[in-house]
Amino acid sequence: MKSSIKACLYAGILALLPVLNGCTAIIIGGAAVTTIIIANDQRSLGSIIDDTNIEIKISSKLKHHSGLSEHAYIGTTSTNGIVLLIGTAPTVGLKETASQQASSVDGVRQVVNQIEIGSKPSNSQISSDAYLASKVKTLLYSAEKMDATRINVAASNDVVYLMGLVTQTEADNATAVVRKVGGVKRVVKVFEIK
């Protein structure tokens, strides 16, 4: 019962986001979802704050690197100091530069570089990936025997990335759910198993 209420709440928030103005949607949706996530996250509040700071610092470094900011499209997610880099870069050199920039940030324990070599994605691909990640997260919330608040979901070029501090059973269950989602080309697991 409790998980179905959370799933309905999360689905309702996601349904409202497209009709809200840009930043308003991010703030309202982010605040509600963040409250739910922090309450159930396996990490300490300090670790959550550290991961947020890591993401901000890496994003800033990537934004201020002229080659990366002009030619690459990179997303960053951190869980317990494990950083996932996704997106595209036009050369192997820029992909490696992104890893080096991420590795240089204090608190980073490991960088998992899943950046693909290619041109920046179109706006429609970016929107498609955002929709796919939302769809996957919503389905994880409605899945039985799983606490989706422990799982971070990211998508790039129709590939879904799953991160989080979870048990092996939770990782297996989440992966099984995501593999059934239409539009998912591949599932990449970046879980830290507890």
VOLUMGU-650545 format. One line per 4 residues: number of its first residue (from 0); their letters; for each residue x, y, z of N, C-alpha, C. Coordinates in steps of 0.02 Angstrom, whole numbers. Each point is the difference from the previous one (the first is absolute). Layout:
residues N
NUM) a) X Y Z X Y Z X Y Z | ...
//
This chain:
residues 194
0) mkss) 41 -60 0 -41 60 0 43 62 0 | 50 2 45 44 58 5 37 13 -65 | 24 -54 -33 38 10 -62 -46 22 -56 | -63 -21 0 -46 22 -53 -18 74 10
4) ikac) -3 23 61 -12 71 13 59 41 -24 | 60 -24 15 60 35 -24 3 1 -76 | -18 -56 -31 1 -4 -73 -50 49 -30 | -60 4 29 -51 47 -24 23 72 9
8) lyag) 30 15 57 25 67 13 53 19 -51 | 47 -45 -10 54 13 -47 -27 8 -71 | -46 -45 -20 -29 4 -67 -39 66 -9 | -35 20 53 -36 64 -3 46 59 -9
12) ilal) 54 0 36 50 54 -7 28 1 -70 | 17 -59 -26 27 -3 -68 -51 23 -51 | -63 -16 10 -52 21 -46 -9 75 -2 | 11 33 57 -8 73 3 59 38 -28
16) lpvl) 59 -29 0 60 36 -20 -3 31 -70 | -27 -34 -51 -1 30 -66 -42 64 -6 | -51 7 43 -43 59 -6 25 59 41 | 50 -11 41 28 55 39 56 33 -38
20) ngct) 12 63 14 53 37 -32 68 -26 23 | 46 -9 -46 68 -26 10 25 -6 71 | 24 53 29 31 -2 66 -50 -18 54 | -62 22 -8 -51 -17 49 -9 -76 5
24) aiii) -2 -32 -58 -7 -73 -2 58 -34 35 | 59 25 -13 59 -30 31 -1 9 76 | -18 60 22 0 14 72 -54 -40 36 | -62 2 -26 -54 -35 33 11 -76 -2
28) ggaa) 12 -26 -59 12 -72 -7 60 -22 39 | 53 39 -5 62 -17 35 -8 -1 75 | -36 49 27 -9 3 73 -41 -59 25 | -54 -16 -34 -42 -56 22 37 -66 -5
32) vtti) 32 -10 -56 36 -63 -11 60 -5 47 | 35 55 11 58 0 44 -19 -20 71 | -57 25 24 -23 -18 67 -11 -75 5 | -32 -29 -50 -12 -72 0 65 -38 -2
36) iian) 45 21 -44 63 -35 -10 44 2 63 | 7 58 30 43 6 59 -26 -44 57 | -65 -4 7 -29 -40 54 16 -75 -8 | 10 -23 -61 10 -72 -12 69 -18 -24
40) dqrs) 42 49 -12 67 -13 -28 42 -38 50 | 40 -47 -24 45 -39 42 61 40 22 | 14 54 -37 58 41 17 -19 47 57 | 51 23 36 -12 50 52 -15 67 -33
44) lgsi) -29 45 38 -13 67 -26 66 33 -23 | 53 -12 38 66 26 -18 23 -26 -67 | -10 -65 -13 19 -29 -64 -41 28 -58 | -64 11 13 -44 29 -52 25 70 -17
48) iddt) 17 39 51 26 68 -12 66 -3 -36 | 44 -46 21 65 -8 -34 -10 -17 -74 | -45 -46 -15 -13 -19 -70 -27 59 -40 | -44 39 30 -26 59 -34 56 50 -15
52) niei) 43 11 49 57 45 -10 47 -26 -54 | 12 -65 -1 42 -31 -51 -30 14 -69 | -65 -11 -8 -33 11 -64 6 73 -22 | -10 46 47 5 71 -16 71 18 -21
56) kiss) 49 -23 37 70 16 -16 21 -29 -68 | -19 -62 -13 17 -30 -65 -34 37 -57 | -64 14 8 -37 37 -52 33 67 -14 | 22 34 53 33 64 -8 66 -8 -38
60) klkh) 39 -50 18 64 -13 -35 -12 -14 -74 | -50 -41 -15 -15 -17 -69 -25 61 -39 | -40 41 33 -27 60 -32 56 50 -16 | 50 4 43 53 49 -10 58 -26 -42
64) hsgl) -3 -62 -22 50 -26 -46 -25 13 -71 | 37 42 -37 -26 23 -65 -17 -57 -48 | 43 -50 -6 -14 -55 -46 -62 -39 19 | -9 -12 64 -57 -38 23 -64 40 -4
68) seha) 2 62 21 -61 41 0 -26 13 -71 | 46 6 -47 -20 15 -69 -21 -61 -39 | 31 -57 12 -8 -57 -45 -32 -62 31 | -4 -3 65 -26 -60 33 -65 14 37
72) yigt) -37 -53 13 -61 4 40 6 -55 53 | 13 21 62 17 -49 52 -44 10 62 | -28 -55 24 -38 0 62 41 -34 54 | -9 23 62 38 -25 57 -47 -21 56
76) tstn) 13 -59 27 -37 -24 59 51 -30 48 | -8 14 65 45 -27 50 -41 -35 55 | 23 -60 18 -29 -37 55 57 -29 41 | 5 23 63 53 -23 45 69 11 -30
80) givl) 8 54 -36 66 16 -29 15 -37 -64 | -45 -41 -24 8 -33 -65 -36 44 -50 | 38 24 -50 -26 48 -48 -13 -35 -66 | -60 11 -27 -19 -25 -66 0 59 -48
84) ligt) 37 -6 -55 -1 49 -53 -35 -31 -60 | -51 35 -26 -36 -25 -59 -6 57 -50 | -18 -17 -61 -9 50 -52 44 -14 -59 | 20 54 -34 42 -8 -60 56 50 -1
88) aptv) 55 -21 -31 57 44 -13 25 -18 -70 | 26 48 -38 20 -15 -69 64 -40 -7 | 41 -1 52 64 -36 -5 15 -39 64 | 43 -50 -7 22 -39 58 37 46 48
92) glke) 38 47 -28 38 47 42 -45 40 46 | -56 26 -26 -47 38 42 -35 -46 50 | -14 -61 -19 -29 -48 47 48 -11 59 | 64 -9 -16 50 -10 53 9 63 42
96) tasq) -4 58 -32 5 64 36 -56 5 51 | -60 -20 -19 -57 2 46 14 -45 61 | 29 -58 -11 17 -45 55 52 32 46 | 50 31 -30 52 33 39 -29 57 42
100) qass) -43 39 -30 -32 56 36 -41 -27 59 | -37 -54 -12 -42 -29 54 44 -30 55 | 53 -34 -20 44 -32 50 36 50 45 | 8 61 -25 37 50 39 -41 32 56
104) vdgv) -65 -15 2 -43 29 51 6 -39 65 | 9 36 56 5 -32 66 -63 -41 14 | 10 -59 28 -55 -43 19 -18 -52 -52 | 27 6 -60 -14 -49 -53 41 -63 13
108) rqvv) -34 -56 9 35 -63 11 12 -38 -65 | -45 9 -48 4 -37 -62 -38 38 -54 | 24 -2 -62 -37 29 -56 -17 -56 -48 | -64 -6 -16 -24 -48 -49 -18 42 -62
112) nqie) 43 -3 -50 -9 43 -59 -36 -39 -54 | -64 17 -10 -41 -31 -51 -15 48 -58 | 41 52 -6 -8 48 -54 12 -35 -67 | -46 10 -47 7 -28 -67 34 51 -45
116) igsk) 36 -26 -50 32 44 -49 -52 17 -53 | -12 65 -10 -49 22 -49 -14 74 9 | -45 24 -41 -19 71 4 -51 11 56 | -10 63 16 -50 16 51 -68 -26 -22
120) psns) -40 -24 47 -66 -25 -18 -47 57 -20 | -50 -17 -39 -51 49 -19 -44 14 61 | -37 56 -4 -46 16 54 -53 -55 8 | -21 -30 -56 -50 -53 5 29 -61 35
124) qiss) 64 -16 -11 31 -56 35 7 14 75 | 18 62 16 6 19 70 -68 -7 35 | -53 24 -34 -68 -6 28 -21 -73 6 | 17 -40 -50 -16 -71 1 34 -35 59
128) dayl) 63 17 11 37 -29 56 -30 20 67 | -19 64 6 -30 23 63 -66 -36 12 | -40 -8 -53 -63 -36 7 12 -73 19 | 49 -31 -33 16 -70 14 21 -9 73
132) askv) 43 44 25 23 -4 69 -60 8 48 | -45 47 -15 -59 10 42 -46 -61 -1 | -9 -28 -59 -42 -59 -8 29 -59 40 | 65 -10 -6 33 -54 37 -7 10 75
136) ktll) 12 61 24 -4 14 71 -71 -12 26 | -50 22 -38 -69 -11 20 -16 -74 4 | 23 -39 -48 -12 -73 2 36 -32 59 | 60 24 16 35 -27 58 -38 15 64
140) ysae) -31 59 4 -39 18 59 -61 -45 8 | -28 -21 -55 -60 -41 4 15 -75 5 | 63 -19 -6 20 -70 3 -6 -26 72 | -18 -63 6 -6 -32 65 70 -17 28
144) kmda) 5 -3 65 61 -23 35 62 40 -20 | -9 65 -9 57 41 -18 -10 71 27 | 53 29 25 -1 69 22 37 42 -52 | -38 28 -46 30 37 -56 36 64 22
148) trin) -12 23 61 35 60 22 74 -12 8 | 21 -63 1 71 -17 7 35 -4 -67 | -37 10 -54 28 -10 -67 -2 65 -40 | 58 21 -24 5 57 -45 -6 -26 -71
152) vaas) -37 36 -41 -10 -20 -70 23 57 -44 | 40 -16 -50 20 48 -51 -6 -34 -68 | -9 40 -52 -6 -28 -67 38 44 -49 | 32 -33 -48 35 34 -54 -3 -43 -62
156) ndvv) -26 28 -54 -6 -35 -64 -37 -66 8 | -54 1 39 -44 -58 13 33 -56 41 | 57 14 29 32 -47 46 -16 24 71 | -23 -45 42 -19 17 69 55 -22 47
160) ylmg) 20 45 45 52 -12 49 -32 -1 69 | 15 -51 39 -27 -8 67 56 3 51 | -8 43 50 50 8 53 -34 -3 68 | 38 -14 50 -27 3 68 35 -49 46
164) lvtq) -11 10 63 25 -45 52 -57 -48 17 | 3 -60 -28 -55 -47 5 26 -71 15 | -47 -44 15 17 -71 8 2 -31 -70 | 30 -59 -4 2 -35 -65 -70 -14 -25
168) tead) -45 -19 45 -70 -13 -20 -33 62 -29 | 10 58 34 -28 62 -26 29 17 -69 | 64 -10 -8 32 13 -65 -29 -45 -54 | -8 -64 15 -27 -47 -49 -73 17 -17
172) nata) -40 16 51 -70 17 -11 -7 63 -42 | 40 51 15 -3 63 -38 20 -12 -72 | 52 -38 -11 23 -14 -67 -54 -38 -40 | -32 -48 32 -53 -38 -34 -58 45 -20
176) vvrk) -19 47 43 -54 47 -16 20 43 -59 | 60 28 1 21 47 -52 8 -34 -67 | 22 -62 -1 9 -35 -64 -65 -9 -38 | -57 3 35 -65 -8 -32 -29 65 -26
180) vggv) 32 56 13 -27 65 -19 13 12 -74 | -52 18 -36 6 15 -71 44 61 -11 | 43 -5 -51 45 56 -16 68 -5 31 | 11 -48 45 65 -8 32 43 -45 -44
184) krvv) 56 27 -25 46 -39 -41 42 -47 43 | 21 26 57 46 -37 42 -5 26 71 | 15 -43 49 1 19 71 72 -8 26 | 27 53 29 67 -1 28 -7 7 76
188) kvfe) 27 -49 36 -5 0 73 64 29 30 | -8 51 41 57 31 35 -15 -1 74 | -29 -55 23 -20 -6 70 60 -12 45 | -6 24 61 45 -19 54 -40 -48 44
192) ik) 22 -62 2 -38 -51 37 21 0 73 | -51 4 44 15 2 72 -7 -68 31
//
